[in-house]
Amino acid sequence: MAPSSKSEKDDGKQKAQRKHKDHVVKLLMRGKLSGKFSQRLFRKLPPRVCVPLKNIVSEEFLRAGHVFLGFTKCGRYILSYTSDCGEDDDFSFYTYHLYWWEFNLHSRLKQVHHVRLFAGEEIYSDLYLTVCEWPNDHSKIVIFGFNTRSSSSVLMNLMMSDENNRDIYITIASMPPPKPCSFCCPVPFATTIRTGSGECLEHGYVLNSRYQVVYPFPTFQPAFQLKKDQVILLNTSYSLVACGISLCPGKPGQSSQILYTKRAALSSQPSATFSSNSMASSSPLPLGSPEKQPPSGSKLAPIPSSPSQSQAAVRAREFAADIFRRAQGGGGKGKEKEGQEERRPVDGGEKELSQTPGDKEMNVERRKEEGEDCKKRIDKERWTSLPHASTSAGSPSLPQCSEQGMSPASCSSCPSSPQTPSSSQEAGPSEPGYVNYSCLHYRLQQPGATEQNAASEGVSVPPGYEDDKVQLPFTVTDLKGRSLQLVAGPHDGKSVCVEQLTLDFEYLINEVIRSDAAWAPQFCSFSDYDVVILEVCPETNTVMINIGLLLLAFSNSDEEHCRPNTYHSNLQVSWNLNTGVCCTVGVGDLTEVKGQTSGSVWSSYRKSCVNTVMKWLVPESTSRYINRMTNEALHKGSSLQVLADSDRCTWIVL
């Protein structure tokens, strides 16, 4: 009903203005409490801080296909990328380049830096790109790309042998210098490019990697995976890899190690005696039974032995431990052989969930008995030979505290004794535990050394690390695409330090179930799993993960010859990046899966993870947020309206 008088119209305007004013005040108060203002607070900016893109970029760059992503966190640069698939779209690979443009209000953009993304990879489809920056590390940037295999190109159909695989591409590139660097450009040029013409490692290195994930495809969570500066957490479906990238000064007494720091501290403290806790932490077997624990307070003196004898003892113990673990774990899917059989292809998400192993129900009890007998037989030999392997110089170190019981009490009571890189490499065919660590250094090629010779002079990748389930295959180059030299031992000058701390999911799942699950006696095997990061604490270097499981287990009924049923459960585990030790936080109950597809199970599981994350969520301040830019709008057939720099209240209108 329309107002009947002018006074009523004025009253309506005053109420609307008061309501809008109250709304703005509420938003300001909310921003004050959360530390970050909502983007809805100011929907429009004054024209003096709104710059049309066509006024600051030459038309030739727009015609060349530059896709502008947004501002960097510092507000100094605007990022764009190009994708080129050649003249023949059906039979050409895509190449990607990322460009940095220096931005000054009401001045034309200046291109100062560019890198090729995912160099050396044969990319046969247009990628979803996410460009991210760490909270406080402004020296490098992360580009994450993946394909959805939804393209209809001929080349993609030829290359795609399995729809259950998804290619993931990673590039970590150094940022350009804020001012011209004498090492990057020793001779001034007329061009605005500040990098690439000189020999500068700080502003001129690029890391590239590629791996595949399988169904259910893990999601990219930059809010958690980049929460710790200089570290990126990558979920490869089989493992969680913490990659630390830093610039090492190369000076004596200065270490740039970010991950597994307790390993370095413990390796510098040689001990001649071993307490009961340290003995227990070196045992590859669980600490559930009293006969496996030495008397409290007792100390065992090291007994000298030859390296060959200690290595043989280590192999015997690890072989026996593997038999016991498989007996207790019910022969869960193995990382190499059984993993491919257990992860069956998914046809539209309709995967049968009631498949049982052929002879699992007939042999599970017999295997458990054999495991108990084997455990007792090796008990005496383990206590007499363990000090030999710990003190002999040539023998590999045993699996550590992380291989024992997963309860928080057991983890807190045992000191961490992580493996050194050399010991984990020497382990060879035996399982080294659920944690692997490596640290490699790269530097610019030395004068007179060719690229091939520079690579051969460094340390070769240890045997067994070529598999991306153990270690991601990073390639480190300069801006011209030349491989950096891999070095070993002390060296002079700067180097790029690449650390990888790998958590093996399948090994961990078996250990958690065997040690902390109340339904462990019912457990037969697990067929699939999905891992979601719930939280990362950069102060304590702790990662909280949730592992969803589809498993086969026997019911609690009294029937002796019943068939195992399909259940769903979840495990909450915390992983310490300083020690590599995992602790069980919680084990869910068994929920029988009846008439559900794997797609519906994983969808419900991820929704529950989102609900858990939202309950824990604490808003980050404006100085600790993770800057993220994507080309999602391009794949949806639309375009961004503006490129917004919220911190400096600046818009570029597209």
C-alpha positions as CSV (number, residue, x, y, z in Angstrom):
1,M,0.0,0.0,0.0
2,A,1.5,3.4,-1.1
3,P,2.1,6.1,1.5
4,S,-0.9,8.5,1.7
5,S,1.1,11.6,2.6
6,K,4.6,13.2,2.3
7,S,5.3,12.7,6.0
8,E,4.8,9.0,5.7
9,K,7.3,8.9,2.7
10,D,9.8,10.8,4.8
11,D,9.4,8.4,7.7
12,G,10.0,5.5,5.4
13,K,13.2,7.0,4.1
14,Q,14.5,7.7,7.6
15,K,13.8,4.1,8.6
16,A,15.6,2.8,5.6
17,Q,18.6,5.0,6.2
18,R,18.7,4.0,9.9
19,K,18.5,0.3,9.0
20,H,21.4,0.7,6.5
21,K,23.4,2.6,9.0
22,D,22.9,-0.1,11.7
23,H,23.8,-2.7,9.1
24,V,27.2,-1.0,8.4
25,V,27.9,-0.6,12.1
26,K,27.2,-4.3,12.7
27,L,29.6,-5.2,9.8
28,L,32.3,-2.9,11.2
29,M,31.9,-4.5,14.6
30,R,32.0,-8.0,13.1
31,G,35.2,-7.1,11.3
32,K,36.7,-5.7,14.5
33,L,36.0,-9.0,16.3
34,S,37.1,-11.3,13.5
35,G,40.1,-9.3,12.3
36,K,38.9,-9.1,8.7
37,F,36.2,-7.0,7.1
38,S,33.6,-8.6,5.0
39,Q,33.7,-7.9,1.2
40,R,30.1,-6.9,1.4
41,L,30.9,-3.9,3.6
42,F,31.9,-1.7,0.6
43,R,30.2,-2.9,-2.6
44,K,31.4,0.2,-4.5
45,L,34.6,2.2,-4.3
46,P,35.2,5.8,-5.3
47,P,36.1,6.2,-9.0
48,R,39.6,7.5,-8.1
49,V,40.6,4.0,-6.8
50,C,38.8,2.1,-9.6
51,V,41.1,1.6,-12.6
52,P,39.8,0.0,-15.9
53,L,42.1,-2.8,-17.0
54,K,42.1,-1.6,-20.6
55,N,43.6,1.7,-19.5
56,I,46.7,0.2,-17.9
57,V,47.4,-2.8,-20.2
58,S,48.3,-2.7,-23.8
59,E,45.8,-4.2,-26.3
60,E,48.4,-6.6,-27.6
61,F,48.7,-8.4,-24.3
62,L,44.9,-8.8,-24.0
63,R,44.8,-10.2,-27.6
64,A,47.7,-12.6,-26.6
65,G,45.3,-14.3,-24.2
66,H,46.5,-13.0,-20.8
67,V,44.1,-14.1,-18.1
68,F,44.5,-11.8,-15.1
69,L,44.1,-13.5,-11.7
70,G,44.5,-10.8,-9.1
71,F,46.8,-8.9,-6.7
72,T,49.7,-10.5,-4.8
73,K,49.5,-10.1,-1.0
74,C,51.9,-7.2,-0.9
75,G,49.8,-5.3,-3.4
76,R,52.8,-4.5,-5.6
77,Y,52.1,-7.0,-8.4
78,I,49.2,-8.3,-10.5
79,L,49.5,-11.8,-11.8
80,S,48.3,-13.1,-15.1
81,Y,48.9,-16.4,-17.0
82,T,48.7,-17.6,-20.6
83,S,48.0,-21.1,-21.9
84,D,49.1,-22.1,-25.4
85,C,48.1,-25.4,-27.0
86,G,49.6,-24.7,-30.4
87,E,47.8,-24.5,-33.7
88,D,46.2,-28.0,-33.5
89,D,44.0,-28.1,-30.4
90,D,43.4,-31.8,-30.7
91,F,47.1,-33.0,-30.9
92,S,49.1,-30.4,-29.0
93,F,50.2,-30.2,-25.4
94,Y,49.4,-27.1,-23.3
95,T,52.1,-24.8,-22.0
96,Y,51.5,-22.3,-19.2
97,H,53.4,-19.1,-18.3
98,L,52.9,-16.9,-15.2
99,Y,53.6,-13.2,-15.4
100,W,54.2,-10.5,-12.7
101,W,53.1,-7.0,-13.5
102,E,54.2,-4.1,-11.3
103,F,51.2,-2.0,-10.4
104,N,51.1,1.7,-9.6
105,L,47.9,3.6,-9.4
106,H,47.0,5.4,-12.7
107,S,50.2,4.1,-14.4
108,R,50.5,1.4,-17.0
109,L,51.4,-2.1,-15.8
110,K,55.1,-3.1,-16.2
111,Q,56.0,-6.7,-16.7
112,V,58.9,-7.5,-14.3
113,H,59.0,-11.3,-14.1
114,H,57.7,-14.4,-15.7
115,V,58.2,-18.2,-15.3
116,R,57.1,-21.2,-17.2
117,L,54.7,-23.4,-15.2
118,F,54.9,-27.2,-14.9
119,A,58.0,-27.3,-17.2
120,G,58.7,-30.7,-18.8
121,E,55.2,-32.0,-18.3
122,E,52.9,-33.1,-21.2
123,I,49.7,-31.4,-20.3
124,Y,46.9,-32.5,-22.5
125,S,43.9,-30.5,-21.1
126,D,43.2,-27.0,-19.8
127,L,43.9,-26.9,-16.1
128,Y,42.2,-25.5,-13.1
129,L,44.8,-23.3,-11.5
130,T,45.1,-22.0,-8.0
131,V,47.9,-19.5,-7.2
132,C,48.7,-19.2,-3.4
133,E,50.9,-17.3,-1.1
134,W,52.0,-18.3,2.4
135,P,50.9,-16.2,5.4
136,N,54.3,-14.5,6.1
137,D,56.7,-16.0,3.5
138,H,56.8,-13.5,0.6
139,S,59.9,-14.9,-1.1
140,K,58.0,-17.6,-3.2
141,I,54.7,-18.5,-4.6
142,V,52.8,-21.8,-5.2
143,I,50.9,-22.7,-8.3
144,F,48.6,-25.8,-8.0
145,G,47.0,-27.2,-11.2
146,F,44.8,-30.2,-11.9
147,N,42.6,-31.5,-14.7
148,T,39.2,-32.9,-14.3
149,R,39.4,-35.2,-17.3
150,S,36.2,-33.7,-18.6
151,S,37.7,-32.5,-21.8
152,S,36.6,-34.1,-25.1
153,S,39.9,-33.5,-27.0
154,V,41.3,-36.4,-29.0
155,L,44.7,-36.2,-27.4
156,M,43.2,-36.4,-23.9
157,N,41.2,-39.5,-24.8
158,L,44.3,-41.1,-26.1
159,M,46.4,-40.3,-23.1
160,M,43.7,-41.1,-20.5
161,S,43.9,-44.8,-19.7
162,D,42.1,-44.7,-16.4
163,E,39.3,-42.3,-15.5
164,N,40.0,-42.9,-11.8
165,N,43.3,-41.0,-12.0
166,R,43.8,-37.3,-11.8
167,D,47.0,-35.5,-12.7
168,I,48.3,-32.9,-10.2
169,Y,50.9,-30.3,-11.2
170,I,52.9,-28.2,-8.7
171,T,55.2,-25.3,-9.4
172,I,56.9,-23.3,-6.6
173,A,58.6,-20.2,-8.0
174,S,60.7,-17.5,-6.3
175,M,59.2,-14.0,-6.3
176,P,60.9,-11.2,-8.2
177,P,63.0,-8.6,-6.3
178,P,61.0,-5.5,-5.2
179,K,63.9,-3.4,-6.6
180,P,66.4,-4.2,-9.4
181,C,68.9,-6.8,-8.2
182,S,72.5,-6.5,-9.4
183,F,72.8,-10.3,-9.4
184,C,69.6,-10.8,-11.4
185,C,70.4,-8.2,-14.0
186,P,74.1,-7.3,-13.8
187,V,73.8,-5.1,-17.0
188,P,70.9,-2.7,-17.2
189,F,68.5,-3.3,-20.1
190,A,65.8,-1.2,-21.7
191,T,63.3,-3.9,-20.8
192,T,61.3,-3.8,-17.6
193,I,62.1,-7.5,-16.8
194,R,64.1,-7.7,-13.7
195,T,65.1,-11.4,-13.6
196,G,66.5,-14.1,-15.9
197,S,69.5,-12.4,-17.4
198,G,71.9,-13.0,-14.5
199,E,72.9,-15.6,-12.0
200,C,70.7,-15.1,-9.0
201,L,69.5,-18.1,-7.0
202,E,67.4,-16.1,-4.5
203,H,65.1,-14.7,-7.2
204,G,65.6,-17.2,-10.0
205,Y,64.7,-20.8,-9.0
206,V,61.7,-22.9,-10.0
207,L,60.5,-26.2,-8.6
208,N,58.2,-28.5,-10.6
209,S,56.5,-31.7,-9.7
210,R,53.7,-33.9,-10.9
211,Y,51.8,-36.8,-9.3
212,Q,48.6,-38.6,-9.7
213,V,45.7,-39.0,-7.2
214,V,43.1,-41.7,-7.3
215,Y,39.4,-41.9,-6.3
216,P,38.2,-40.5,-3.9
217,F,40.2,-37.6,-5.2
218,P,41.7,-35.5,-2.3
219,T,40.7,-31.9,-2.4
220,F,43.2,-29.0,-2.3
221,Q,42.9,-27.2,1.0
222,P,45.3,-24.1,0.8
223,A,43.9,-22.8,4.1
224,F,45.5,-25.8,5.8
225,Q,48.1,-27.1,3.4
226,L,50.0,-23.7,3.3
227,K,49.3,-22.6,6.9
228,K,52.9,-23.2,7.9
229,D,55.3,-20.8,6.2
230,Q,57.8,-22.4,3.7
231,V,55.9,-25.8,3.9
232,I,53.3,-27.2,1.7
233,L,51.3,-30.4,2.6
234,L,50.4,-32.5,-0.4
235,N,47.9,-35.4,-0.3
236,T,49.0,-37.9,-2.9
237,S,46.1,-40.4,-2.0
238,Y,48.7,-42.8,-0.7
239,S,50.7,-40.5,1.6
240,L,50.8,-37.0,3.1
241,V,54.0,-35.3,2.0
242,A,55.2,-32.2,3.9
243,C,57.5,-30.4,1.5
244,G,59.8,-27.7,3.0
245,I,61.4,-25.2,0.6
246,S,64.0,-22.8,1.9
247,L,67.0,-20.9,0.8
248,C,70.1,-22.1,2.7
249,P,72.9,-19.5,3.2
250,G,75.6,-22.1,3.0
251,K,77.5,-20.7,6.0
252,P,79.1,-23.0,8.7
253,G,76.9,-23.4,11.7
254,Q,73.7,-22.2,10.0
255,S,71.0,-24.7,9.2
256,S,67.8,-24.1,7.2
257,Q,66.1,-27.4,8.2
258,I,62.4,-26.9,8.7
259,L,61.0,-30.4,9.1
260,Y,62.1,-33.3,11.3
261,T,64.2,-31.0,13.4
262,K,64.4,-33.5,16.3
263,R,66.4,-35.9,14.1
264,A,69.2,-33.4,13.9
265,A,69.1,-32.7,17.6
266,L,69.2,-36.4,18.6
267,S,71.8,-37.3,16.1
268,S,74.2,-34.9,17.7
269,Q,73.7,-36.5,21.1
270,P,75.4,-39.9,21.1
271,S,74.4,-42.2,23.9
272,A,76.2,-45.3,25.2
273,T,73.2,-46.7,27.1
274,F,69.6,-47.3,26.3
275,S,66.7,-46.9,28.7
276,S,63.6,-49.0,28.6
277,N,61.7,-46.3,26.8
278,S,64.3,-45.8,24.1
279,M,64.5,-49.6,23.6
280,A,60.7,-49.7,23.2
281,S,60.7,-46.8,20.7
282,S,63.1,-48.7,18.5
283,S,61.0,-51.8,18.4
284,P,59.1,-52.6,15.3
285,L,56.5,-54.4,17.3
286,P,53.6,-53.0,19.4
287,L,54.0,-52.6,23.1
288,G,50.8,-54.3,24.1
289,S,52.0,-57.3,25.9
290,P,54.0,-57.3,29.1
291,E,56.6,-59.7,27.9
292,K,57.8,-57.2,25.3
293,Q,58.6,-54.6,27.8
294,P,61.9,-54.6,29.8
295,P,61.9,-54.0,33.6
296,S,61.3,-50.4,34.5
297,G,64.5,-48.4,35.1
298,S,66.8,-51.1,33.7
299,K,69.5,-50.1,31.2
300,L,71.2,-52.3,28.7
301,A,74.8,-51.7,27.7
302,P,75.6,-52.0,24.1
303,I,77.1,-55.2,23.0
304,P,79.7,-55.0,20.2
305,S,79.0,-56.8,17.1
306,S,80.0,-56.8,13.4
307,P,78.0,-54.8,10.9
308,S,77.1,-57.9,8.9
309,Q,75.6,-59.6,12.0
310,S,73.6,-56.5,13.0
311,Q,72.3,-56.1,9.5
312,A,71.2,-59.7,9.4
313,A,69.5,-59.3,12.8
314,V,67.7,-56.2,11.5
315,R,66.4,-58.0,8.4
316,A,65.3,-60.9,10.5
317,R,63.4,-58.7,12.9
318,E,61.8,-56.6,10.2
319,F,60.7,-59.7,8.3
320,A,59.2,-61.2,11.5
321,A,57.6,-57.8,12.3
322,D,56.1,-57.8,8.8
323,I,54.6,-61.2,9.3
324,F,53.1,-60.2,12.6
325,R,51.8,-56.9,11.2
326,R,50.1,-58.6,8.3
327,A,48.6,-61.2,10.6
328,Q,47.2,-58.6,13.0
329,G,46.2,-56.2,10.3
330,G,44.4,-58.9,8.3
331,G,46.4,-58.3,5.2
332,G,45.2,-54.8,4.5
333,K,45.9,-53.3,1.2
334,G,49.7,-53.0,0.6
335,K,51.4,-49.9,-0.7
336,E,52.8,-51.5,-3.7
337,K,51.0,-54.8,-4.7
338,E,47.8,-54.9,-2.8
339,G,47.0,-51.2,-3.2
340,Q,46.3,-51.6,-6.9
341,E,44.0,-54.5,-6.3
342,E,42.1,-53.0,-3.4
343,R,41.4,-49.6,-5.1
344,R,39.2,-51.0,-7.8
345,P,38.0,-48.8,-10.7
346,V,34.9,-46.7,-9.9
347,D,32.2,-46.6,-12.6
348,G,30.3,-43.4,-12.0
349,G,30.8,-43.7,-8.2
350,E,28.7,-46.9,-8.1
351,K,31.3,-49.3,-6.5
352,E,30.2,-52.5,-4.9
353,L,31.1,-52.3,-1.2
354,S,30.4,-55.9,-0.2
355,Q,33.3,-57.7,-1.8
356,T,35.3,-60.0,0.4
357,P,38.8,-61.5,-0.1
358,G,38.8,-65.0,-1.4
359,D,40.4,-66.9,1.5
360,K,40.4,-64.2,4.1
361,E,37.8,-65.7,6.4
362,M,39.4,-69.1,6.3
363,N,43.0,-68.0,7.1
364,V,42.6,-65.0,9.4
365,E,42.5,-67.0,12.6
366,R,45.4,-69.2,11.5
367,R,47.5,-66.2,10.6
368,K,46.9,-64.6,13.9
369,E,48.1,-67.7,15.7
370,E,51.2,-67.8,13.5
371,G,51.8,-64.2,14.3
372,E,51.7,-64.8,18.0
373,D,54.1,-67.7,17.8
374,C,56.4,-65.7,15.6
375,K,56.3,-62.8,18.0
376,K,57.3,-65.0,20.9
377,R,60.1,-66.7,19.0
378,I,61.8,-63.4,18.1
379,D,61.3,-61.8,21.5
380,K,64.5,-63.1,23.0
381,E,66.6,-62.4,19.9
382,R,65.2,-58.9,19.6
383,W,66.3,-57.9,23.1
384,T,69.8,-59.3,22.7
385,S,70.5,-57.9,19.2
386,L,68.8,-54.5,19.3
387,P,71.8,-52.6,20.9
388,H,74.0,-54.1,18.1
389,A,72.1,-52.4,15.4
390,S,71.8,-49.1,17.3
391,T,75.5,-48.8,17.8
392,S,77.0,-50.3,14.7
393,A,78.1,-47.7,12.2
394,G,77.2,-49.6,9.1
395,S,73.8,-50.9,10.0
396,P,70.5,-49.2,9.2
397,S,68.5,-47.8,12.1
398,L,65.4,-49.5,13.2
399,P,61.9,-48.1,12.9
400,Q,61.2,-45.7,15.7
401,C,58.6,-44.7,18.2
402,S,56.2,-44.0,15.3
403,E,56.0,-47.7,14.6
404,Q,54.8,-48.7,18.0
405,G,51.4,-48.2,19.7
406,M,49.6,-45.2,18.5
407,S,48.1,-44.0,21.7
408,P,49.0,-40.5,23.0
409,A,50.4,-42.1,26.2
410,S,52.8,-44.3,24.4
411,C,53.9,-41.4,22.1
412,S,54.5,-39.1,24.9
413,S,56.4,-41.6,27.0
414,C,58.9,-42.5,24.4
415,P,61.6,-40.1,23.0
416,S,61.7,-39.5,19.3
417,S,64.6,-41.1,17.4
418,P,63.8,-40.4,13.8
419,Q,65.8,-42.0,11.0
420,T,68.6,-40.1,9.3
421,P,68.3,-39.9,5.5
422,S,71.2,-42.4,5.1
423,S,69.6,-44.9,7.4
424,S,66.2,-44.7,5.7
425,Q,67.9,-45.2,2.3
426,E,69.9,-48.2,3.5
427,A,66.7,-49.9,4.6
428,G,66.2,-51.0,1.0
429,P,63.5,-53.6,0.4
430,S,62.3,-53.7,4.1
431,E,59.6,-51.4,5.3
432,P,61.3,-48.5,7.1
433,G,58.1,-47.4,8.9
434,Y,55.3,-45.0,8.1
435,V,57.7,-41.9,7.9
436,N,60.4,-41.2,5.4
437,Y,62.6,-38.1,5.3
438,S,64.9,-36.7,2.7
439,C,66.8,-33.4,2.4
440,L,68.4,-32.3,-0.9
441,H,70.3,-29.2,-1.7
442,Y,70.5,-27.5,-5.1
443,R,72.8,-24.7,-6.3
444,L,73.6,-22.9,-9.5
445,Q,75.8,-24.7,-11.9
446,Q,79.5,-24.0,-11.3
447,P,81.5,-22.4,-14.0
448,G,82.9,-25.0,-16.5
449,A,80.4,-27.7,-15.6
450,T,77.8,-28.8,-18.1
451,E,74.2,-29.5,-17.0
452,Q,74.7,-33.3,-17.3
453,N,77.9,-33.2,-15.3
454,A,76.4,-31.0,-12.7
455,A,73.7,-33.5,-12.1
456,S,76.1,-36.4,-11.9
457,E,78.4,-34.6,-9.4
458,G,75.5,-34.4,-6.9
459,V,73.9,-37.1,-4.9
460,S,71.7,-39.4,-6.9
461,V,68.2,-40.1,-5.7
462,P,68.2,-43.0,-3.3
463,P,66.9,-46.3,-4.6
464,G,63.3,-46.7,-4.0
465,Y,62.6,-43.0,-3.9
466,E,61.6,-42.8,-7.6
467,D,58.1,-44.0,-6.6
468,D,56.0,-41.0,-5.9
469,K,54.3,-42.9,-3.0
470,V,57.6,-42.4,-1.1
471,Q,59.0,-39.2,-2.4
472,L,57.7,-36.6,-4.9
473,P,59.9,-36.2,-8.0
474,F,60.8,-32.5,-7.9
475,T,62.9,-30.9,-10.6
476,V,64.7,-27.7,-9.7
477,T,65.7,-25.3,-12.5
478,D,66.6,-21.7,-13.0
479,L,64.4,-19.3,-15.0
480,K,66.0,-20.4,-18.2
481,G,65.1,-24.0,-17.6
482,R,68.6,-25.2,-16.8
483,S,68.7,-27.9,-14.0
484,L,70.4,-26.8,-10.8
485,Q,73.3,-28.8,-9.4
486,L,72.5,-31.4,-6.7
487,V,75.1,-31.2,-4.0
488,A,76.1,-33.2,-1.0
489,G,77.8,-32.4,2.2
490,P,79.1,-28.9,3.2
491,H,79.3,-26.4,0.4
492,D,79.9,-22.7,0.0
493,G,77.3,-20.3,-1.3
494,K,73.5,-20.3,-1.3
495,S,71.5,-23.4,-2.2
496,V,67.8,-24.3,-2.4
497,C,67.0,-26.8,0.3
498,V,64.1,-29.2,-0.5
499,E,62.9,-31.3,2.4
500,Q,60.3,-34.1,2.2
501,L,58.7,-35.7,5.2
502,T,56.3,-38.5,4.0
503,L,53.6,-40.1,6.1
504,D,52.5,-43.5,4.6
505,F,48.7,-43.8,5.0
506,E,48.4,-47.5,4.6
507,Y,51.1,-48.4,7.1
508,L,49.7,-45.8,9.6
509,I,46.1,-47.2,9.3
510,N,47.3,-50.7,10.1
511,E,49.2,-49.5,13.1
512,V,46.4,-47.4,14.5
513,I,43.8,-50.2,14.1
514,R,46.2,-52.7,15.7
515,S,47.0,-50.5,18.6
516,D,44.0,-48.3,19.4
517,A,40.9,-49.6,17.8
518,A,38.5,-51.4,20.1
519,W,37.2,-53.3,17.1
520,A,40.6,-54.6,16.1
521,P,39.7,-58.3,16.8
522,Q,36.9,-58.0,14.3
523,F,39.0,-56.2,11.6
524,C,39.7,-58.1,8.4
525,S,41.0,-55.6,5.8
526,F,40.3,-52.1,4.5
527,S,39.4,-51.5,0.8
528,D,39.6,-47.8,0.5
529,Y,40.2,-44.6,2.5
530,D,40.0,-40.8,2.2
531,V,42.2,-38.4,4.2
532,V,41.2,-34.9,5.0
533,I,43.3,-32.3,6.9
534,L,41.3,-30.9,9.8
535,E,43.8,-28.4,11.2
536,V,47.4,-27.3,11.2
537,C,49.1,-25.6,14.0
538,P,52.2,-23.7,12.7
539,E,53.5,-23.0,16.3
540,T,53.7,-26.6,17.4
541,N,54.1,-28.0,13.8
542,T,51.3,-30.4,14.3
543,V,48.9,-31.6,11.6
544,M,45.5,-33.0,12.5
545,I,44.1,-35.4,9.9
546,N,40.9,-37.5,9.7
547,I,41.1,-40.8,7.9
548,G,37.8,-42.2,6.6
549,L,37.8,-46.0,6.1
550,L,35.8,-48.5,4.1
551,L,36.7,-51.8,5.7
552,L,35.7,-55.5,6.0
553,A,35.2,-56.7,9.6
554,F,33.4,-59.6,11.3
555,S,30.3,-58.8,13.2
556,N,29.9,-59.4,17.0
557,S,27.5,-62.3,16.4
558,D,28.3,-65.7,17.9
559,E,28.4,-67.4,14.5
560,E,31.8,-68.9,14.0
561,H,31.8,-69.0,10.2
562,C,30.1,-65.7,9.4
563,R,31.3,-63.6,6.4
564,P,32.8,-60.2,7.0
565,N,30.6,-57.2,6.4
566,T,31.4,-53.8,4.9
567,Y,31.7,-51.0,7.5
568,H,32.7,-47.3,7.5
569,S,34.8,-45.8,10.3
570,N,37.2,-42.9,10.8
571,L,40.5,-42.3,12.6
572,Q,41.7,-39.0,13.9
573,V,45.5,-38.8,14.1
574,S,47.9,-35.9,14.9
575,W,51.2,-35.8,13.1
576,N,54.2,-33.9,14.5
577,L,56.4,-32.5,11.8
578,N,59.3,-32.0,14.2
579,T,59.5,-35.7,15.3
580,G,57.5,-37.5,12.6
581,V,55.6,-39.2,15.4
582,C,51.8,-39.8,15.1
583,C,49.4,-40.0,18.0
584,T,45.9,-41.3,17.9
585,V,43.3,-38.7,18.9
586,G,40.2,-40.8,18.3
587,V,38.8,-43.9,16.7
588,G,35.3,-44.0,15.4
589,D,32.8,-46.8,15.8
590,L,32.0,-49.3,13.0
591,T,29.0,-48.2,10.9
592,E,27.7,-50.9,8.6
593,V,27.3,-49.9,5.0
594,K,24.0,-51.1,3.6
595,G,22.9,-50.2,0.1
596,Q,25.2,-47.3,-0.2
597,T,27.6,-46.6,-3.0
598,S,31.2,-45.4,-2.3
599,G,30.3,-42.0,-3.7
600,S,27.5,-41.5,-1.2
601,V,29.7,-42.7,1.7
602,W,32.6,-40.3,0.8
603,S,30.2,-37.4,0.2
604,S,28.7,-37.9,3.7
605,Y,32.2,-38.3,5.2
606,R,33.5,-35.0,3.7
607,K,30.4,-33.1,4.9
608,S,31.1,-34.3,8.4
609,C,34.7,-33.1,8.0
610,V,33.5,-29.7,6.9
611,N,31.2,-29.5,9.9
612,T,34.1,-30.4,12.2
613,V,36.4,-27.8,10.6
614,M,33.7,-25.1,11.0
615,K,33.3,-25.9,14.7
616,W,37.1,-25.4,15.2
617,L,37.4,-22.4,12.9
618,V,39.2,-19.4,14.3
619,P,39.3,-16.4,11.9
620,E,42.9,-15.4,10.9
621,S,44.0,-11.9,11.1
622,T,44.7,-9.9,8.0
623,S,48.4,-10.5,8.3
624,R,48.2,-14.3,8.5
625,Y,45.7,-15.1,5.8
626,I,46.6,-17.2,2.7
627,N,46.2,-15.3,-0.5
628,R,44.5,-17.4,-3.2
629,M,43.7,-16.7,-6.8
630,T,42.0,-19.1,-9.2
631,N,40.8,-19.3,-12.8
632,E,37.6,-21.0,-11.8
633,A,35.5,-18.2,-13.4
634,L,37.1,-19.0,-16.7
635,H,36.1,-22.6,-16.6
636,K,32.6,-21.6,-15.7
637,G,32.4,-19.6,-18.9
638,S,32.4,-16.2,-17.1
639,S,34.9,-13.5,-16.1
640,L,35.8,-11.7,-12.9
641,Q,34.2,-8.3,-12.5
642,V,37.1,-6.7,-10.6
643,L,40.5,-7.5,-9.4
644,A,40.3,-6.3,-5.8
645,D,43.1,-5.4,-3.4
646,S,41.0,-5.3,-0.2
647,D,43.9,-4.3,2.0
648,R,44.6,-1.1,0.1
649,C,41.0,-0.5,-1.2
650,T,42.0,-0.7,-4.9
651,W,40.0,-2.2,-7.7
652,I,40.9,-3.0,-11.3
653,V,37.7,-3.1,-13.3
654,L,37.8,-5.8,-16.0
